[in-house]
Amino acid sequence: MAMESLYLCLTGAIALFALLLGFWQLRVSAMLRRELDTLRQELLASQTRSEQKASFSKSLDQVEHEQKGITPPRSHSEKYRYVASLAAQGFDAQGIAVALQMAPVEVEQLLKLSQLKHQTEG
């Protein structure tokens, strides 16, 4: 009889321990799920902010060009004409490069070509 009661107490203690362990696992699982949801929301918010920044930056570039009335040149002859036109208006190579979104080295080369053209015409 004492052995049976000891066995029942031991079985009950193990069952209680298993039950408490199960509740603890559920609690930890719920906590981890909440943390995961929070991290997902933060990630989505971060991605949205970076997309908005990129969109804003692109829009700002477009507005600047529209205000200046200058669209970036598409072909080599357009680049040459734009560079020559802006140089005639008094822009330096750096200013032209910024306005036309071109490399300063390329603008300098086009300016030299423009000067050579004017020398051969004159």
Backbone atoms as SQL, in Angstrom:
CREATE TABLE atoms (id INTEGER PRIMARY KEY, chain TEXT, resi INTEGER, resn TEXT, atom TEXT, x REAL, y REAL, z REAL);
INSERT INTO atoms VALUES
  (1, 'A', 1, 'MET', 'N', 0.809, -1.186, 0.000),
  (2, 'A', 1, 'MET', 'CA', 0.000, 0.000, 0.000),
  (3, 'A', 1, 'MET', 'C', 0.861, 1.262, 0.000),
  (4, 'A', 2, 'ALA', 'N', 1.888, 1.300, 0.791),
  (5, 'A', 2, 'ALA', 'CA', 2.772, 2.451, 0.848),
  (6, 'A', 2, 'ALA', 'C', 3.503, 2.612, -0.484),
  (7, 'A', 3, 'MET', 'N', 3.827, 1.460, -1.075),
  (8, 'A', 3, 'MET', 'CA', 4.515, 1.503, -2.359),
  (9, 'A', 3, 'MET', 'C', 3.591, 2.061, -3.429),
  (10, 'A', 4, 'GLU', 'N', 2.308, 1.683, -3.397),
  (11, 'A', 4, 'GLU', 'CA', 1.349, 2.182, -4.387),
  (12, 'A', 4, 'GLU', 'C', 1.141, 3.685, -4.205),
  (13, 'A', 5, 'SER', 'N', 1.056, 4.150, -2.970),
  (14, 'A', 5, 'SER', 'CA', 0.868, 5.568, -2.767),
  (15, 'A', 5, 'SER', 'C', 2.106, 6.364, -3.179),
  (16, 'A', 6, 'LEU', 'N', 3.267, 5.795, -2.944),
  (17, 'A', 6, 'LEU', 'CA', 4.498, 6.449, -3.389),
  (18, 'A', 6, 'LEU', 'C', 4.531, 6.517, -4.920),
  (19, 'A', 7, 'TYR', 'N', 4.103, 5.437, -5.543),
  (20, 'A', 7, 'TYR', 'CA', 4.045, 5.385, -7.007),
  (21, 'A', 7, 'TYR', 'C', 3.049, 6.412, -7.525),
  (22, 'A', 8, 'LEU', 'N', 1.883, 6.513, -6.904),
  (23, 'A', 8, 'LEU', 'CA', 0.872, 7.497, -7.319),
  (24, 'A', 8, 'LEU', 'C', 1.380, 8.921, -7.102),
  (25, 'A', 9, 'CYS', 'N', 2.043, 9.186, -5.994),
  (26, 'A', 9, 'CYS', 'CA', 2.597, 10.527, -5.735),
  (27, 'A', 9, 'CYS', 'C', 3.657, 10.874, -6.771),
  (28, 'A', 10, 'LEU', 'N', 4.507, 9.914, -7.071),
  (29, 'A', 10, 'LEU', 'CA', 5.553, 10.139, -8.069),
  (30, 'A', 10, 'LEU', 'C', 4.936, 10.379, -9.444),
  (31, 'A', 11, 'THR', 'N', 3.967, 9.596, -9.810),
  (32, 'A', 11, 'THR', 'CA', 3.280, 9.769, -11.096),
  (33, 'A', 11, 'THR', 'C', 2.576, 11.127, -11.120),
  (34, 'A', 12, 'GLY', 'N', 1.907, 11.493, -10.037),
  (35, 'A', 12, 'GLY', 'CA', 1.239, 12.799, -9.957),
  (36, 'A', 12, 'GLY', 'C', 2.231, 13.944, -10.067),
  (37, 'A', 13, 'ALA', 'N', 3.384, 13.823, -9.405),
  (38, 'A', 13, 'ALA', 'CA', 4.404, 14.868, -9.469),
  (39, 'A', 13, 'ALA', 'C', 4.942, 15.016, -10.890),
  (40, 'A', 14, 'ILE', 'N', 5.152, 13.882, -11.554),
  (41, 'A', 14, 'ILE', 'CA', 5.642, 13.925, -12.943),
  (42, 'A', 14, 'ILE', 'C', 4.590, 14.548, -13.856),
  (43, 'A', 15, 'ALA', 'N', 3.335, 14.197, -13.655),
  (44, 'A', 15, 'ALA', 'CA', 2.250, 14.756, -14.459),
  (45, 'A', 15, 'ALA', 'C', 2.137, 16.262, -14.224),
  (46, 'A', 16, 'LEU', 'N', 2.235, 16.676, -12.955),
  (47, 'A', 16, 'LEU', 'CA', 2.176, 18.100, -12.631),
  (48, 'A', 16, 'LEU', 'C', 3.357, 18.836, -13.264),
  (49, 'A', 17, 'PHE', 'N', 4.545, 18.250, -13.182),
  (50, 'A', 17, 'PHE', 'CA', 5.727, 18.845, -13.799),
  (51, 'A', 17, 'PHE', 'C', 5.541, 18.985, -15.312),
  (52, 'A', 18, 'ALA', 'N', 4.997, 17.939, -15.955),
  (53, 'A', 18, 'ALA', 'CA', 4.752, 17.972, -17.398),
  (54, 'A', 18, 'ALA', 'C', 3.736, 19.059, -17.742),
  (55, 'A', 19, 'LEU', 'N', 2.697, 19.183, -16.916),
  (56, 'A', 19, 'LEU', 'CA', 1.673, 20.203, -17.138),
  (57, 'A', 19, 'LEU', 'C', 2.274, 21.601, -17.007),
  (58, 'A', 20, 'LEU', 'N', 3.065, 21.821, -15.969),
  (59, 'A', 20, 'LEU', 'CA', 3.709, 23.123, -15.785),
  (60, 'A', 20, 'LEU', 'C', 4.688, 23.422, -16.917),
  (61, 'A', 21, 'LEU', 'N', 5.412, 22.408, -17.355),
  (62, 'A', 21, 'LEU', 'CA', 6.339, 22.582, -18.468),
  (63, 'A', 21, 'LEU', 'C', 5.584, 22.946, -19.754),
  (64, 'A', 22, 'GLY', 'N', 4.432, 22.320, -19.955),
  (65, 'A', 22, 'GLY', 'CA', 3.603, 22.634, -21.124),
  (66, 'A', 22, 'GLY', 'C', 3.104, 24.072, -21.092),
  (67, 'A', 23, 'PHE', 'N', 2.638, 24.531, -19.911),
  (68, 'A', 23, 'PHE', 'CA', 2.200, 25.928, -19.781),
  (69, 'A', 23, 'PHE', 'C', 3.356, 26.893, -20.015),
  (70, 'A', 24, 'TRP', 'N', 4.530, 26.556, -19.499),
  (71, 'A', 24, 'TRP', 'CA', 5.698, 27.411, -19.695),
  (72, 'A', 24, 'TRP', 'C', 6.056, 27.501, -21.182),
  (73, 'A', 25, 'GLN', 'N', 5.972, 26.367, -21.881),
  (74, 'A', 25, 'GLN', 'CA', 6.261, 26.358, -23.322),
  (75, 'A', 25, 'GLN', 'C', 5.257, 27.216, -24.076),
  (76, 'A', 26, 'LEU', 'N', 3.995, 27.132, -23.711),
  (77, 'A', 26, 'LEU', 'CA', 2.980, 27.959, -24.374),
  (78, 'A', 26, 'LEU', 'C', 3.253, 29.442, -24.151),
  (79, 'A', 27, 'ARG', 'N', 3.631, 29.785, -22.938),
  (80, 'A', 27, 'ARG', 'CA', 3.915, 31.181, -22.613),
  (81, 'A', 27, 'ARG', 'C', 5.113, 31.691, -23.419),
  (82, 'A', 28, 'VAL', 'N', 6.181, 30.909, -23.458),
  (83, 'A', 28, 'VAL', 'CA', 7.378, 31.301, -24.216),
  (84, 'A', 28, 'VAL', 'C', 7.056, 31.380, -25.705),
  (85, 'A', 29, 'SER', 'N', 6.279, 30.426, -26.192),
  (86, 'A', 29, 'SER', 'CA', 5.897, 30.420, -27.602),
  (87, 'A', 29, 'SER', 'C', 5.093, 31.670, -27.956),
  (88, 'A', 30, 'ALA', 'N', 4.166, 32.053, -27.101),
  (89, 'A', 30, 'ALA', 'CA', 3.360, 33.258, -27.336),
  (90, 'A', 30, 'ALA', 'C', 4.241, 34.506, -27.312),
  (91, 'A', 31, 'MET', 'N', 5.178, 34.553, -26.373),
  (92, 'A', 31, 'MET', 'CA', 6.085, 35.693, -26.280),
  (93, 'A', 31, 'MET', 'C', 6.951, 35.799, -27.541),
  (94, 'A', 32, 'LEU', 'N', 7.474, 34.672, -28.014),
  (95, 'A', 32, 'LEU', 'CA', 8.296, 34.676, -29.226),
  (96, 'A', 32, 'LEU', 'C', 7.475, 35.068, -30.455),
  (97, 'A', 33, 'ARG', 'N', 6.231, 34.628, -30.496),
  (98, 'A', 33, 'ARG', 'CA', 5.352, 34.977, -31.609),
  (99, 'A', 33, 'ARG', 'C', 5.118, 36.496, -31.627),
  (100, 'A', 34, 'ARG', 'N', 4.888, 37.089, -30.442),
  (101, 'A', 34, 'ARG', 'CA', 4.694, 38.542, -30.365),
  (102, 'A', 34, 'ARG', 'C', 5.949, 39.288, -30.818),
  (103, 'A', 35, 'GLU', 'N', 7.114, 38.812, -30.370),
  (104, 'A', 35, 'GLU', 'CA', 8.366, 39.443, -30.782),
  (105, 'A', 35, 'GLU', 'C', 8.574, 39.332, -32.283),
  (106, 'A', 36, 'LEU', 'N', 8.247, 38.179, -32.847),
  (107, 'A', 36, 'LEU', 'CA', 8.374, 37.986, -34.284),
  (108, 'A', 36, 'LEU', 'C', 7.436, 38.929, -35.039),
  (109, 'A', 37, 'ASP', 'N', 6.218, 39.061, -34.577),
  (110, 'A', 37, 'ASP', 'CA', 5.270, 39.986, -35.208),
  (111, 'A', 37, 'ASP', 'C', 5.772, 41.425, -35.135),
  (112, 'A', 38, 'THR', 'N', 6.327, 41.792, -33.996),
  (113, 'A', 38, 'THR', 'CA', 6.875, 43.144, -33.831),
  (114, 'A', 38, 'THR', 'C', 8.029, 43.374, -34.807),
  (115, 'A', 39, 'LEU', 'N', 8.911, 42.398, -34.916),
  (116, 'A', 39, 'LEU', 'CA', 10.039, 42.529, -35.839),
  (117, 'A', 39, 'LEU', 'C', 9.579, 42.613, -37.291),
  (118, 'A', 40, 'ARG', 'N', 8.556, 41.844, -37.633),
  (119, 'A', 40, 'ARG', 'CA', 8.010, 41.919, -39.004),
  (120, 'A', 40, 'ARG', 'C', 7.446, 43.302, -39.285),
  (121, 'A', 41, 'GLN', 'N', 6.716, 43.851, -38.324),
  (122, 'A', 41, 'GLN', 'CA', 6.150, 45.187, -38.500),
  (123, 'A', 41, 'GLN', 'C', 7.253, 46.233, -38.641),
  (124, 'A', 42, 'GLU', 'N', 8.298, 46.120, -37.828),
  (125, 'A', 42, 'GLU', 'CA', 9.413, 47.056, -37.925),
  (126, 'A', 42, 'GLU', 'C', 10.110, 46.936, -39.274),
  (127, 'A', 43, 'LEU', 'N', 10.266, 45.720, -39.766),
  (128, 'A', 43, 'LEU', 'CA', 10.895, 45.511, -41.065),
  (129, 'A', 43, 'LEU', 'C', 10.062, 46.125, -42.178),
  (130, 'A', 44, 'LEU', 'N', 8.758, 45.901, -42.142),
  (131, 'A', 44, 'LEU', 'CA', 7.880, 46.495, -43.151),
  (132, 'A', 44, 'LEU', 'C', 7.921, 48.015, -43.083),
  (133, 'A', 45, 'ALA', 'N', 7.910, 48.567, -41.882),
  (134, 'A', 45, 'ALA', 'CA', 7.972, 50.018, -41.729),
  (135, 'A', 45, 'ALA', 'C', 9.291, 50.556, -42.264),
  (136, 'A', 46, 'SER', 'N', 10.378, 49.850, -42.006),
  (137, 'A', 46, 'SER', 'CA', 11.688, 50.264, -42.490),
  (138, 'A', 46, 'SER', 'C', 11.736, 50.232, -44.018),
  (139, 'A', 47, 'GLN', 'N', 11.197, 49.181, -44.601),
  (140, 'A', 47, 'GLN', 'CA', 11.172, 49.087, -46.061),
  (141, 'A', 47, 'GLN', 'C', 10.321, 50.198, -46.651),
  (142, 'A', 48, 'THR', 'N', 9.209, 50.502, -46.031),
  (143, 'A', 48, 'THR', 'CA', 8.335, 51.568, -46.518),
  (144, 'A', 48, 'THR', 'C', 9.059, 52.904, -46.450),
  (145, 'A', 49, 'ARG', 'N', 9.767, 53.148, -45.341),
  (146, 'A', 49, 'ARG', 'CA', 10.506, 54.416, -45.207),
  (147, 'A', 49, 'ARG', 'C', 11.589, 54.523, -46.271),
  (148, 'A', 50, 'SER', 'N', 12.315, 53.440, -46.534),
  (149, 'A', 50, 'SER', 'CA', 13.380, 53.508, -47.536),
  (150, 'A', 50, 'SER', 'C', 12.799, 53.701, -48.933),
  (151, 'A', 51, 'GLU', 'N', 11.643, 53.079, -49.211),
  (152, 'A', 51, 'GLU', 'CA', 10.992, 53.278, -50.508),
  (153, 'A', 51, 'GLU', 'C', 10.525, 54.725, -50.644),
  (154, 'A', 52, 'GLN', 'N', 10.007, 55.291, -49.558),
  (155, 'A', 52, 'GLN', 'CA', 9.556, 56.676, -49.615),
  (156, 'A', 52, 'GLN', 'C', 10.733, 57.614, -49.828),
  (157, 'A', 53, 'LYS', 'N', 11.873, 57.330, -49.176),
  (158, 'A', 53, 'LYS', 'CA', 13.055, 58.160, -49.359),
  (159, 'A', 53, 'LYS', 'C', 13.526, 58.100, -50.799),
  (160, 'A', 54, 'ALA', 'N', 13.583, 56.896, -51.363),
  (161, 'A', 54, 'ALA', 'CA', 14.030, 56.741, -52.747),
  (162, 'A', 54, 'ALA', 'C', 13.069, 57.450, -53.690),
  (163, 'A', 55, 'SER', 'N', 11.783, 57.294, -53.442),
  (164, 'A', 55, 'SER', 'CA', 10.772, 57.934, -54.273),
  (165, 'A', 55, 'SER', 'C', 10.880, 59.452, -54.167),
  (166, 'A', 56, 'PHE', 'N', 11.071, 59.952, -52.946),
  (167, 'A', 56, 'PHE', 'CA', 11.192, 61.386, -52.741),
  (168, 'A', 56, 'PHE', 'C', 12.422, 61.929, -53.455),
  (169, 'A', 57, 'SER', 'N', 13.539, 61.214, -53.344),
  (170, 'A', 57, 'SER', 'CA', 14.769, 61.651, -53.982),
  (171, 'A', 57, 'SER', 'C', 14.600, 61.701, -55.499),
  (172, 'A', 58, 'LYS', 'N', 13.961, 60.681, -56.057),
  (173, 'A', 58, 'LYS', 'CA', 13.726, 60.638, -57.502),
  (174, 'A', 58, 'LYS', 'C', 12.817, 61.782, -57.915),
  (175, 'A', 59, 'SER', 'N', 11.759, 62.012, -57.145),
  (176, 'A', 59, 'SER', 'CA', 10.838, 63.101, -57.445),
  (177, 'A', 59, 'SER', 'C', 11.551, 64.440, -57.371),
  (178, 'A', 60, 'LEU', 'N', 12.417, 64.599, -56.387),
  (179, 'A', 60, 'LEU', 'CA', 13.154, 65.849, -56.233),
  (180, 'A', 60, 'LEU', 'C', 14.045, 66.095, -57.442),
  (181, 'A', 61, 'ASP', 'N', 14.722, 65.064, -57.924),
  (182, 'A', 61, 'ASP', 'CA', 15.551, 65.210, -59.123),
  (183, 'A', 61, 'ASP', 'C', 14.710, 65.611, -60.328),
  (184, 'A', 62, 'GLN', 'N', 13.538, 64.990, -60.468),
  (185, 'A', 62, 'GLN', 'CA', 12.663, 65.319, -61.584),
  (186, 'A', 62, 'GLN', 'C', 12.202, 66.769, -61.507),
  (187, 'A', 63, 'VAL', 'N', 11.832, 67.214, -60.325),
  (188, 'A', 63, 'VAL', 'CA', 11.358, 68.585, -60.149),
  (189, 'A', 63, 'VAL', 'C', 12.465, 69.579, -60.466),
  (190, 'A', 64, 'GLU', 'N', 13.686, 69.287, -60.003),
  (191, 'A', 64, 'GLU', 'CA', 14.803, 70.187, -60.285),
  (192, 'A', 64, 'GLU', 'C', 15.022, 70.338, -61.787),
  (193, 'A', 65, 'HIS', 'N', 14.964, 69.234, -62.495),
  (194, 'A', 65, 'HIS', 'CA', 15.164, 69.304, -63.942),
  (195, 'A', 65, 'HIS', 'C', 14.011, 70.005, -64.641),
  (196, 'A', 66, 'GLU', 'N', 12.800, 69.784, -64.160),
  (197, 'A', 66, 'GLU', 'CA', 11.652, 70.459, -64.757),
  (198, 'A', 66, 'GLU', 'C', 11.723, 71.956, -64.519),
  (199, 'A', 67, 'GLN', 'N', 12.164, 72.363, -63.322),
  (200, 'A', 67, 'GLN', 'CA', 12.276, 73.781, -63.016),
  (201, 'A', 67, 'GLN', 'C', 13.359, 74.431, -63.862),
  (202, 'A', 68, 'LYS', 'N', 14.427, 73.711, -64.108),
  (203, 'A', 68, 'LYS', 'CA', 15.503, 74.254, -64.932),
  (204, 'A', 68, 'LYS', 'C', 15.149, 74.180, -66.415),
  (205, 'A', 69, 'GLY', 'N', 14.138, 73.393, -66.737),
  (206, 'A', 69, 'GLY', 'CA', 13.758, 73.240, -68.130),
  (207, 'A', 69, 'GLY', 'C', 14.716, 72.373, -68.909),
  (208, 'A', 70, 'ILE', 'N', 15.469, 71.563, -68.214),
  (209, 'A', 70, 'ILE', 'CA', 16.474, 70.728, -68.864),
  (210, 'A', 70, 'ILE', 'C', 16.121, 69.268, -68.637),
  (211, 'A', 71, 'THR', 'N', 16.057, 68.525, -69.719),
  (212, 'A', 71, 'THR', 'CA', 15.891, 67.082, -69.578),
  (213, 'A', 71, 'THR', 'C', 17.232, 66.442, -69.880),
  (214, 'A', 72, 'PRO', 'N', 17.592, 65.395, -69.196),
  (215, 'A', 72, 'PRO', 'CA', 18.882, 64.756, -69.460),
  (216, 'A', 72, 'PRO', 'C', 18.983, 64.304, -70.915),
  (217, 'A', 73, 'PRO', 'N', 20.096, 64.565, -71.559),
  (218, 'A', 73, 'PRO', 'CA', 20.248, 64.190, -72.968),
  (219, 'A', 73, 'PRO', 'C', 20.243, 62.684, -73.151),
  (220, 'A', 74, 'ARG', 'N', 19.740, 62.264, -74.318),
  (221, 'A', 74, 'ARG', 'CA', 19.627, 60.832, -74.580),
  (222, 'A', 74, 'ARG', 'C', 20.694, 60.340, -75.564),
  (223, 'A', 75, 'SER', 'N', 21.051, 61.152, -76.536),
  (224, 'A', 75, 'SER', 'CA', 22.019, 60.706, -77.538),
  (225, 'A', 75, 'SER', 'C', 23.289, 61.549, -77.436),
  (226, 'A', 76, 'HIS', 'N', 24.330, 61.120, -78.148),
  (227, 'A', 76, 'HIS', 'CA', 25.596, 61.846, -78.115),
  (228, 'A', 76, 'HIS', 'C', 25.447, 63.241, -78.723),
  (229, 'A', 77, 'SER', 'N', 24.672, 63.356, -79.804),
  (230, 'A', 77, 'SER', 'CA', 24.513, 64.670, -80.427),
  (231, 'A', 77, 'SER', 'C', 23.726, 65.614, -79.516),
  (232, 'A', 78, 'GLU', 'N', 22.746, 65.085, -78.791),
  (233, 'A', 78, 'GLU', 'CA', 22.011, 65.926, -77.842),
  (234, 'A', 78, 'GLU', 'C', 22.942, 66.397, -76.740),
  (235, 'A', 79, 'LYS', 'N', 23.777, 65.493, -76.241),
  (236, 'A', 79, 'LYS', 'CA', 24.729, 65.862, -75.191),
  (237, 'A', 79, 'LYS', 'C', 25.627, 66.988, -75.676),
  (238, 'A', 80, 'TYR', 'N', 26.135, 66.839, -76.889),
  (239, 'A', 80, 'TYR', 'CA', 27.037, 67.843, -77.448),
  (240, 'A', 80, 'TYR', 'C', 26.341, 69.197, -77.549),
  (241, 'A', 81, 'ARG', 'N', 25.110, 69.201, -78.061),
  (242, 'A', 81, 'ARG', 'CA', 24.361, 70.458, -78.218),
  (243, 'A', 81, 'ARG', 'C', 24.055, 71.093, -76.872),
  (244, 'A', 82, 'TYR', 'N', 23.629, 70.280, -75.905),
  (245, 'A', 82, 'TYR', 'CA', 23.307, 70.806, -74.574),
  (246, 'A', 82, 'TYR', 'C', 24.544, 71.396, -73.907),
  (247, 'A', 83, 'VAL', 'N', 25.650, 70.679, -73.994),
  (248, 'A', 83, 'VAL', 'CA', 26.884, 71.159, -73.375),
  (249, 'A', 83, 'VAL', 'C', 27.315, 72.462, -74.026),
  (250, 'A', 84, 'ALA', 'N', 27.285, 72.527, -75.340),
  (251, 'A', 84, 'ALA', 'CA', 27.688, 73.745, -76.049),
  (252, 'A', 84, 'ALA', 'C', 26.761, 74.905, -75.696),
  (253, 'A', 85, 'SER', 'N', 25.482, 74.630, -75.613),
  (254, 'A', 85, 'SER', 'CA', 24.510, 75.673, -75.280),
  (255, 'A', 85, 'SER', 'C', 24.735, 76.215, -73.872),
  (256, 'A', 86, 'LEU', 'N', 24.929, 75.323, -72.920),
  (257, 'A', 86, 'LEU', 'CA', 25.143, 75.766, -71.539),
  (258, 'A', 86, 'LEU', 'C', 26.482, 76.480, -71.387),
  (259, 'A', 87, 'ALA', 'N', 27.487, 76.033, -72.121),
  (260, 'A', 87, 'ALA', 'CA', 28.790, 76.706, -72.071),
  (261, 'A', 87, 'ALA', 'C', 28.662, 78.117, -72.627),
  (262, 'A', 88, 'ALA', 'N', 27.874, 78.275, -73.674),
  (263, 'A', 88, 'ALA', 'CA', 27.650, 79.598, -74.258),
  (264, 'A', 88, 'ALA', 'C', 26.923, 80.522, -73.275),
  (265, 'A', 89, 'GLN', 'N', 26.155, 79.944, -72.381),
  (266, 'A', 89, 'GLN', 'CA', 25.440, 80.736, -71.375),
  (267, 'A', 89, 'GLN', 'C', 26.316, 81.058, -70.172),
  (268, 'A', 90, 'GLY', 'N', 27.537, 80.539, -70.152),
  (269, 'A', 90, 'GLY', 'CA', 28.461, 80.867, -69.081),
  (270, 'A', 90, 'GLY', 'C', 28.636, 79.797, -68.018),
  (271, 'A', 91, 'PHE', 'N', 28.054, 78.644, -68.196),
  (272, 'A', 91, 'PHE', 'CA', 28.227, 77.564, -67.213),
  (273, 'A', 91, 'PHE', 'C', 29.619, 76.969, -67.347),
  (274, 'A', 92, 'ASP', 'N', 30.206, 76.569, -66.220),
  (275, 'A', 92, 'ASP', 'CA', 31.485, 75.864, -66.266),
  (276, 'A', 92, 'ASP', 'C', 31.211, 74.360, -66.374),
  (277, 'A', 93, 'ALA', 'N', 32.274, 73.565, -66.528),
  (278, 'A', 93, 'ALA', 'CA', 32.135, 72.119, -66.735),
  (279, 'A', 93, 'ALA', 'C', 31.413, 71.449, -65.572),
  (280, 'A', 94, 'GLN', 'N', 31.746, 71.847, -64.346),
  (281, 'A', 94, 'GLN', 'CA', 31.108, 71.232, -63.173),
  (282, 'A', 94, 'GLN', 'C', 29.616, 71.547, -63.136),
  (283, 'A', 95, 'GLY', 'N', 29.244, 72.790, -63.424),
  (284, 'A', 95, 'GLY', 'CA', 27.835, 73.178, -63.426),
  (285, 'A', 95, 'GLY', 'C', 27.048, 72.441, -64.497),
  (286, 'A', 96, 'ILE', 'N', 27.670, 72.288, -65.664),
  (287, 'A', 96, 'ILE', 'CA', 27.013, 71.558, -66.755),
  (288, 'A', 96, 'ILE', 'C', 26.843, 70.095, -66.382),
  (289, 'A', 97, 'ALA', 'N', 27.867, 69.515, -65.775),
  (290, 'A', 97, 'ALA', 'CA', 27.808, 68.102, -65.373),
  (291, 'A', 97, 'ALA', 'C', 26.664, 67.876, -64.392),
  (292, 'A', 98, 'VAL', 'N', 26.507, 68.779, -63.445),
  (293, 'A', 98, 'VAL', 'CA', 25.425, 68.646, -62.464),
  (294, 'A', 98, 'VAL', 'C', 24.075, 68.819, -63.144),
  (295, 'A', 99, 'ALA', 'N', 23.956, 69.822, -63.985),
  (296, 'A', 99, 'ALA', 'CA', 22.678, 70.107, -64.636),
  (297, 'A', 99, 'ALA', 'C', 22.231, 68.981, -65.555),
  (298, 'A', 100, 'LEU', 'N', 23.168, 68.377, -66.259),
  (299, 'A', 100, 'LEU', 'CA', 22.821, 67.333, -67.232),
  (300, 'A', 100, 'LEU', 'C', 23.010, 65.922, -66.683),
  (301, 'A', 101, 'GLN', 'N', 23.398, 65.797, -65.438),
  (302, 'A', 101, 'GLN', 'CA', 23.638, 64.499, -64.810),
  (303, 'A', 101, 'GLN', 'C', 24.635, 63.679, -65.632),
  (304, 'A', 102, 'MET', 'N', 25.750, 64.299, -65.905),
  (305, 'A', 102, 'MET', 'CA', 26.802, 63.651, -66.677),
  (306, 'A', 102, 'MET', 'C', 28.089, 63.675, -65.862),
  (307, 'A', 103, 'ALA', 'N', 29.026, 62.843, -66.251),
  (308, 'A', 103, 'ALA', 'CA', 30.336, 62.834, -65.602),
  (309, 'A', 103, 'ALA', 'C', 31.094, 64.108, -66.002),
  (310, 'A', 104, 'PRO', 'N', 31.759, 64.769, -65.052),
  (311, 'A', 104, 'PRO', 'CA', 32.512, 65.985, -65.386),
  (312, 'A', 104, 'PRO', 'C', 33.555, 65.763, -66.480),
  (313, 'A', 105, 'VAL', 'N', 34.178, 64.588, -66.489),
  (314, 'A', 105, 'VAL', 'CA', 35.177, 64.285, -67.522),
  (315, 'A', 105, 'VAL', 'C', 34.535, 64.294, -68.909),
  (316, 'A', 106, 'GLU', 'N', 33.340, 63.724, -69.004),
  (317, 'A', 106, 'GLU', 'CA', 32.642, 63.690, -70.295),
  (318, 'A', 106, 'GLU', 'C', 32.284, 65.105, -70.746),
  (319, 'A', 107, 'VAL', 'N', 31.853, 65.933, -69.802),
  (320, 'A', 107, 'VAL', 'CA', 31.509, 67.319, -70.134),
  (321, 'A', 107, 'VAL', 'C', 32.751, 68.058, -70.622),
  (322, 'A', 108, 'GLU', 'N', 33.876, 67.861, -69.948),
  (323, 'A', 108, 'GLU', 'CA', 35.117, 68.523, -70.366),
  (324, 'A', 108, 'GLU', 'C', 35.521, 68.104, -71.772),
  (325, 'A', 109, 'GLN', 'N', 35.347, 66.828, -72.089),
  (326, 'A', 109, 'GLN', 'CA', 35.671, 66.361, -73.440),
  (327, 'A', 109, 'GLN', 'C', 34.755, 67.016, -74.474),
  (328, 'A', 110, 'LEU', 'N', 33.471, 67.094, -74.156),
  (329, 'A', 110, 'LEU', 'CA', 32.533, 67.720, -75.093),
  (330, 'A', 110, 'LEU', 'C', 32.817, 69.211, -75.242),
  (331, 'A', 111, 'LEU', 'N', 33.252, 69.872, -74.160),
  (332, 'A', 111, 'LEU', 'CA', 33.620, 71.288, -74.250),
  (333, 'A', 111, 'LEU', 'C', 34.840, 71.475, -75.155),
  (334, 'A', 112, 'LYS', 'N', 35.820, 70.582, -75.044),
  (335, 'A', 112, 'LYS', 'CA', 36.996, 70.659, -75.914),
  (336, 'A', 112, 'LYS', 'C', 36.604, 70.461, -77.372),
  (337, 'A', 113, 'LEU', 'N', 35.702, 69.511, -77.621),
  (338, 'A', 113, 'LEU', 'CA', 35.222, 69.304, -78.993),
  (339, 'A', 113, 'LEU', 'C', 34.508, 70.546, -79.510),
  (340, 'A', 114, 'SER', 'N', 33.727, 71.165, -78.660),
  (341, 'A', 114, 'SER', 'CA', 33.015, 72.382, -79.044),
  (342, 'A', 114, 'SER', 'C', 33.990, 73.505, -79.373),
  (343, 'A', 115, 'GLN', 'N', 35.047, 73.630, -78.547),
  (344, 'A', 115, 'GLN', 'CA', 36.066, 74.653, -78.817),
  (345, 'A', 115, 'GLN', 'C', 36.783, 74.380, -80.129),
  (346, 'A', 116, 'LEU', 'N', 37.101, 73.109, -80.384),
  (347, 'A', 116, 'LEU', 'CA', 37.750, 72.767, -81.660),
  (348, 'A', 116, 'LEU', 'C', 36.852, 73.080, -82.851),
  (349, 'A', 117, 'LYS', 'N', 35.587, 72.841, -82.699),
  (350, 'A', 117, 'LYS', 'CA', 34.640, 73.135, -83.780),
  (351, 'A', 117, 'LYS', 'C', 34.624, 74.631, -84.058),
  (352, 'A', 118, 'HIS', 'N', 34.575, 75.437, -82.989),
  (353, 'A', 118, 'HIS', 'CA', 34.557, 76.888, -83.171),
  (354, 'A', 118, 'HIS', 'C', 35.864, 77.391, -83.773),
  (355, 'A', 119, 'GLN', 'N', 36.981, 76.774, -83.435),
  (356, 'A', 119, 'GLN', 'CA', 38.277, 77.173, -83.997),
  (357, 'A', 119, 'GLN', 'C', 38.350, 76.864, -85.486),
  (358, 'A', 120, 'THR', 'N', 37.812, 75.699, -85.876),
  (359, 'A', 120, 'THR', 'CA', 37.875, 75.308, -87.297),
  (360, 'A', 120, 'THR', 'C', 36.875, 76.114, -88.109),
  (361, 'A', 121, 'GLU', 'N', 35.786, 76.540, -87.501),
  (362, 'A', 121, 'GLU', 'CA', 34.805, 77.348, -88.230),
  (363, 'A', 121, 'GLU', 'C', 35.286, 78.778, -88.390),
  (364, 'A', 122, 'GLY', 'N', 36.057, 79.240, -87.418),
  (365, 'A', 122, 'GLY', 'CA', 36.464, 80.648, -87.412),
  (366, 'A', 122, 'GLY', 'C', 37.673, 80.928, -88.192);
